[in-house]
Amino acid sequence: MIRLMDMTVTVVASLLPLLSMVVLYLLPNNPLRLGAMVIFTATFALSLTLMTSGRRIEVFAATAA
């Protein structure tokens, strides 16, 4: 079960940045792109919080980077 979770986390971590780039490329105007960036940033921070044992400051630093 732990191995399956590790594999899932790895796949999500590698697909999330790629998915965000594709979506931002396909959106037709800037307001939609800004909204998508907010959603993807929040999704990234939430996934780090739920799938890792990082502290709050580490999640913040990774999200800001």
C-alpha positions as CSV (number, residue, x, y, z in Angstrom):
1,M,0.0,0.0,0.0
2,I,2.8,2.4,0.9
3,R,4.6,1.6,-2.4
4,L,1.4,2.3,-4.4
5,M,1.0,5.7,-2.6
6,D,4.7,6.5,-3.3
7,M,4.1,5.7,-7.0
8,T,0.9,7.8,-7.1
9,V,2.7,10.8,-5.5
10,T,5.5,10.5,-8.0
11,V,3.1,10.5,-10.9
12,V,1.1,13.4,-9.6
13,A,4.2,15.4,-8.9
14,S,5.5,14.9,-12.4
15,L,2.2,15.5,-14.2
16,L,1.0,18.6,-12.3
17,P,3.6,21.1,-13.8
18,L,3.2,19.7,-17.3
19,L,-0.6,19.9,-17.0
20,S,-0.4,23.5,-15.8
21,M,1.7,24.5,-18.8
22,V,-0.6,22.8,-21.3
23,V,-3.7,24.4,-19.8
24,L,-2.1,27.9,-19.7
25,Y,-1.0,27.5,-23.3
26,L,-4.6,26.6,-24.4
27,L,-6.5,29.2,-22.5
28,P,-7.5,32.1,-24.8
29,N,-7.2,35.2,-22.6
30,N,-5.3,36.6,-19.6
31,P,-8.1,36.6,-17.0
32,L,-8.6,32.9,-17.5
33,R,-4.9,32.3,-17.4
34,L,-4.6,34.1,-14.1
35,G,-7.4,32.1,-12.6
36,A,-5.8,28.9,-13.8
37,M,-2.5,29.9,-12.2
38,V,-4.3,30.5,-8.9
39,I,-5.9,27.1,-9.1
40,F,-2.8,25.3,-10.0
41,T,-0.7,27.0,-7.3
42,A,-3.3,26.1,-4.7
43,T,-3.5,22.5,-6.0
44,F,0.3,22.3,-5.8
45,A,0.4,23.6,-2.2
46,L,-2.5,21.3,-1.2
47,S,-0.8,18.2,-2.8
48,L,2.4,19.0,-1.0
49,T,0.6,19.4,2.3
50,L,-1.3,16.1,1.9
51,M,1.3,13.9,0.3
52,T,4.5,14.9,2.1
53,S,5.6,15.3,5.7
54,G,6.9,18.8,5.0
55,R,6.4,21.6,7.5
56,R,4.3,24.6,6.7
57,I,7.4,26.8,5.9
58,E,8.8,24.2,3.6
59,V,5.5,23.9,1.7
60,F,5.4,27.7,1.4
61,A,9.0,27.9,0.2
62,A,8.4,25.2,-2.5
63,T,5.1,26.9,-3.6
64,A,6.8,30.2,-3.9
65,A,9.7,28.8,-5.8
